[in-house]
Amino acid sequence: MAKRKKTHWEVWQEEARVKKQDPYCLYEVDREKGIARITLNKPEKLNAALGPDWAEIVARTYEAVNDPVVKVIIYKGAGRCFGSGADATEIIAGDTLKSGDRPRGQGERIIELRKTFYGRRGFNQAIHYCPKVTIVQIHGYCYGGHFQMVSGCDIIIASEDATFTHPGYRYIGPMGEDMINLMLRIGIAKLKEMMFTGRALDAYEALQCGLINKVVPLDKLEEETNKIAELLTLQAADSLAIGKANFGTALAIAGVQAMASAGAIGHVWQHMMRSEPGEFNLVRMGRERGLKNALQTNKERWKGSSLVRGPGR
């Protein structure tokens, strides 16, 4: 029997694992207080994540979920920010063709995305449907996949320098998988403004529209997050678990699970969009002219706009 040829995604994932040297997540558990901490630890890259890094967040989350001592999980970022989203090389490698490759079928890509992000144990579902209480401690950029991640967490505490958006809104437009979670948090009017313009929300605007729970000075962020986590752990473990399950049911009725299932399909559609002459398309331009050139071109297009914020993305 002929050996099955590896998919484009599988080959790229293997290449990414070879390049990945250090653990992406630092993991610790305060067993006396019942608090697990997952720290995103690639500060030299603004915690930008490759495919295996997202998988590591999932693995650490399930480690905390399966630990009977843990009541609360805290996510935070090392270095200058919480997280700047997917490593931009992932966008090009995962969604475009290399010279000579056969065109990948849409069905093939949907299967890949369900395994890695949108399926039952994919990244989005693991975080958004975590059966234990999740707190996110945000400073600096909360962008891209990291913004998607926190949109489904329970409590978000931010420092005054925090900013929130997804660069993908300017690369390919509004994303279906984000819509229900964010619509429930910030309302449809603010969500449409954010997705259609791609602009970032600062910490106080995020607080005002209900995206986050609290804003504190940067030097008080850790202390305030720990206070809230310790307050939550005064609840019985079963009380928290049943409460999370009830919220999960309500969110499922509201359609969150349906949009998660649709996320893979929408993702594929958006990466196969036609672009007219003069229109920006990150995937096509990245393939033809290189990633750095494509990102710089996009930055120049928005230069001078009062809506521009963030790490040049």
C-alpha positions in Angstrom: 0.0 0.0 0.0 1.4 3.4 -1.0 2.4 5.6 1.9 0.0 8.5 2.5 1.4 11.8 1.5 1.5 14.3 4.3 -0.7 17.3 4.0 0.7 20.8 3.5 -0.3 21.7 7.1 1.3 18.5 8.6 4.6 19.3 6.8 4.5 22.9 8.0 3.7 21.9 11.6 6.7 19.5 11.6 9.0 22.4 10.3 7.6 24.7 13.0 8.3 22.1 15.8 11.9 21.7 14.6 12.4 25.5 14.9 10.7 25.6 18.3 13.3 25.1 21.0 12.0 26.3 24.3 8.5 25.7 25.8 6.0 28.4 24.9 4.2 28.1 28.2 5.5 28.4 31.7 3.2 26.4 34.0 2.9 26.5 37.7 0.2 25.6 40.3 -0.3 27.1 43.7 -1.7 24.0 45.3 -2.5 25.7 48.6 -4.7 28.2 46.8 -5.9 26.1 43.9 -4.6 28.5 41.2 -2.8 27.4 38.0 -0.8 30.0 36.0 -0.1 29.7 32.3 2.5 32.2 31.2 3.0 32.8 27.4 6.8 33.0 27.2 8.2 34.1 23.9 8.9 37.8 24.9 11.4 38.4 22.1 8.6 37.8 19.6 5.9 39.7 21.6 4.6 36.2 22.4 3.6 35.6 18.7 2.5 32.0 18.4 3.3 29.2 15.9 0.9 26.3 15.5 2.7 24.1 18.1 2.5 27.1 20.6 -1.3 27.2 20.3 -1.3 23.4 20.9 0.9 23.9 24.0 -1.6 26.3 25.4 -4.3 23.7 24.9 -2.2 21.0 26.5 -1.5 23.2 29.6 -5.1 24.1 29.9 -6.2 20.5 29.9 -3.4 19.8 32.5 -5.0 22.4 34.8 -8.5 21.1 34.0 -7.6 17.6 34.9 -5.9 18.6 38.2 -8.6 18.3 41.0 -6.7 20.9 43.1 -7.1 23.7 40.5 -10.2 25.9 40.7 -9.0 28.9 38.7 -6.6 29.3 35.7 -4.8 32.5 35.1 -3.3 33.3 31.6 -0.7 36.0 31.3 2.2 37.0 29.0 5.9 37.5 29.7 7.8 40.6 28.4 6.2 43.7 26.8 2.7 42.3 26.2 0.2 39.6 26.6 0.3 38.4 23.0 0.5 39.8 19.5 -1.4 36.9 17.8 -0.2 34.3 15.4 3.4 34.5 14.1 2.8 36.1 10.7 4.8 33.4 9.0 2.0 31.0 10.0 -0.5 33.0 7.9 1.6 32.6 4.8 2.8 29.0 5.4 -0.6 27.7 6.5 -2.8 29.3 3.9 -0.9 29.7 0.7 0.7 27.4 -1.9 4.4 26.9 -2.3 5.7 26.9 -5.9 4.8 23.6 -7.5 2.4 22.4 -4.8 -0.9 21.0 -5.8 -3.9 23.3 -4.9 -5.3 22.2 -1.5 -8.9 21.3 -1.4 -11.2 23.4 0.8 -12.3 20.2 2.5 -8.7 19.3 3.4 -8.2 22.7 5.0 -11.5 22.5 7.0 -10.4 19.2 8.4 -7.0 20.7 9.4 -8.7 23.7 11.1 -11.1 21.5 13.0 -8.2 19.5 14.4 -6.2 22.5 15.4 -8.6 25.4 16.3 -12.3 24.8 15.9 -12.9 21.1 16.7 -14.0 19.7 20.1 -10.4 19.8 21.4 -9.2 22.6 19.2 -7.7 25.8 20.6 -10.8 28.0 20.6 -13.0 25.3 22.1 -10.5 24.3 24.8 -10.2 27.9 26.1 -13.8 29.1 25.5 -15.4 26.0 27.0 -12.9 25.4 29.7 -14.8 23.9 32.6 -12.8 25.8 35.2 -12.9 29.6 35.8 -10.4 31.4 33.5 -8.8 34.8 34.3 -6.7 36.7 31.8 -4.1 39.3 32.9 -3.5 41.7 30.0 -0.8 44.2 29.5 0.4 45.8 26.2 -0.9 44.2 23.0 -3.7 41.7 23.0 -4.0 41.0 19.3 -5.0 38.4 16.8 -5.3 34.8 18.1 -4.6 36.1 21.6 -7.5 38.5 21.3 -9.7 35.6 20.1 -8.5 33.6 23.1 -9.5 36.1 25.7 -12.8 36.9 24.1 -14.1 33.6 25.5 -12.5 33.8 29.0 -14.4 34.6 32.2 -12.7 37.6 33.7 -10.3 40.0 32.0 -8.1 42.4 34.0 -6.0 44.9 32.0 -3.3 47.4 32.7 -3.7 51.0 31.4 -1.4 50.4 28.4 -3.4 47.4 27.1 -4.9 47.5 23.5 -7.2 45.0 21.9 -7.9 44.0 18.2 -7.3 41.4 15.5 -5.0 42.4 12.6 -7.0 39.9 10.5 -9.9 42.3 10.4 -7.7 44.5 8.1 -6.2 41.5 6.3 -9.4 39.6 5.4 -12.3 41.3 7.1 -14.7 40.4 9.9 -14.4 36.9 11.2 -17.4 34.8 12.0 -15.9 32.8 14.8 -15.3 35.9 16.8 -18.8 37.4 16.4 -21.0 35.8 19.0 -18.6 36.0 21.9 -17.7 39.6 21.2 -21.3 40.5 20.3 -22.4 39.3 23.7 -19.6 41.2 25.4 -19.5 44.6 23.6 -22.7 44.8 21.5 -23.2 44.7 17.8 -22.7 48.4 17.0 -19.2 48.5 18.7 -18.3 45.1 17.2 -19.1 46.2 13.6 -17.1 49.4 14.1 -14.2 47.4 15.4 -14.3 44.6 12.7 -14.9 46.9 9.7 -12.2 49.4 10.6 -9.8 47.0 12.4 -8.9 49.7 14.9 -7.7 48.8 18.4 -9.6 49.5 21.6 -7.6 51.0 24.4 -8.0 49.7 27.9 -10.6 52.3 29.0 -12.7 52.0 25.9 -12.6 48.2 26.3 -13.8 48.7 29.9 -16.5 51.1 28.9 -18.0 48.7 26.3 -17.8 45.7 28.5 -15.0 43.8 26.9 -13.0 43.6 30.1 -13.7 43.7 33.8 -11.2 46.1 35.3 -8.3 48.5 34.4 -5.5 49.0 36.8 -2.0 50.6 36.7 0.6 48.3 35.2 2.5 48.0 38.6 -0.7 46.8 40.2 -1.8 44.3 37.5 -0.4 41.1 39.1 -1.6 42.0 42.5 -5.1 42.8 41.4 -5.3 39.6 39.3 -4.2 37.5 42.2 -6.7 39.1 44.5 -9.6 38.3 42.2 -8.3 34.7 41.7 -8.1 34.2 45.5 -11.5 35.6 46.0 -12.9 33.1 43.5 -11.2 30.2 45.1 -13.3 30.8 48.3 -16.1 29.1 46.4 -16.5 25.4 46.5 -15.0 23.6 43.5 -18.4 22.1 42.6 -20.0 25.5 42.8 -17.6 26.9 40.3 -17.8 23.8 38.0 -21.6 23.9 38.0 -21.7 27.6 37.4 -19.3 27.2 34.4 -21.5 24.4 33.0 -24.6 26.6 33.3 -22.9 29.5 31.5 -21.7 27.0 28.8 -25.3 25.9 28.3 -26.5 29.5 28.0 -23.8 30.4 25.5 -24.6 27.3 23.5 -28.2 28.4 23.3 -27.0 31.9 22.2 -25.2 30.3 19.3 -21.5 30.4 20.4 -21.0 26.7 19.6 -22.6 27.1 16.2 -20.2 29.9 15.3 -17.3 27.9 16.5 -18.3 25.1 14.2 -18.7 27.6 11.3 -15.3 29.1 12.1 -13.4 26.5 10.1 -15.6 27.0 7.0 -15.5 30.8 7.2 -11.7 30.8 7.7 -11.3 28.8 4.5 -13.6 31.0 2.5 -11.8 34.2 3.7 -8.5 32.9 2.6 -9.8 32.1 -0.9 -11.3 35.5 -1.5 -10.8 37.3 -4.9 -8.9 40.6 -4.8 -9.3 43.2 -7.5 -6.3 45.2 -8.8 -5.2 47.7 -6.2 -6.9 45.8 -3.3 -4.8 44.4 -0.5 -4.7 40.7 0.0 -2.1 39.5 2.6 -2.1 35.9 1.6 -1.6 36.6 -2.2 0.9 39.4 -1.6 2.8 37.4 1.0 3.2 34.6 -1.5 4.2 36.8 -4.4 6.3 39.5 -2.7 7.3 38.0 0.7 5.8 38.5 4.2 7.8 41.5 5.2 6.9 43.4 2.1 3.2 42.5 2.4 3.1 43.7 6.1 4.9 46.9 5.2 2.5 47.6 2.3 -0.5 47.1 4.6 1.1 49.4 7.2 1.6 52.2 4.6 -2.0 51.9 3.5 -3.3 52.9 7.0 -0.5 55.4 7.7 -1.8 58.6 9.0 -5.1 57.2 10.1 -6.1 58.1 13.6 -7.4 54.5 13.9 -3.9 52.9 13.6 -2.5 51.4 16.8 -0.3 48.4 17.4 3.0 46.7 16.5 3.1 47.8 12.8 0.7 45.0 11.8 
